[in-house]
């Protein structure tokens, strides 16, 4: 499978989408769509992990490229945090652990996949 060299940057738009989904979360648990949007965020982040791992398996980039993906992902996570007006404080509090955990998971998956592909 041949992929373009910039395919690994897929984590940036996917993290932007997941970050901006936090702005759609209703302010109350009792409003419709509350859990559905959290489910959409989780599914988007899981798809990000799978697609990123698959892309890295086929590309086998260097460690510098992995860290570049991670740093651009950090920027993609920071942008919604500073531009969104969270409807409730719970969404603002939980935003950083969820999105930061996703970035760390992408970094771990990236290292594991690259080391496994090279050995």
LINJOFEN-V102941 format. One record per residue. N is the residue number from 1. BURIAL is + if it has 24 or more other ideal C-beta (glycine too) atoms within 12 Angstrom, else -. Layout:
N/BURIAL
N/BURIAL
//
This chain:
1/-
2/-
3/-
4/-
5/-
6/-
7/-
8/+
9/+
10/+
11/+
12/+
13/-
14/+
15/+
16/+
17/+
18/+
19/+
20/+
21/+
22/+
23/+
24/+
25/+
26/-
27/-
28/-
29/-
30/-
31/-
32/-
33/-
34/-
35/-
36/-
37/+
38/+
39/-
40/-
41/+
42/-
43/-
44/+
45/+
46/-
47/-
48/+
49/+
50/-
51/+
52/+
53/+
54/-
55/+
56/+
57/+
58/-
59/+
60/-
61/+
62/-
63/-
64/-
65/+
66/+
67/-
68/-
69/+
70/+
71/-
72/+
73/+
74/+
75/-
76/+
77/+
78/-
79/+
80/+
81/+
82/-
83/-
84/+
85/-
86/+
87/-
88/-
89/-
90/-
91/+
92/-
93/-
94/-
95/+
96/-
97/-
98/+
99/+
100/+
101/-
102/+
103/+
104/-
105/+
106/+
107/+
108/-
109/+
110/+
111/+
112/-
113/+
114/+
115/-
116/-
117/-
118/-
119/-
//
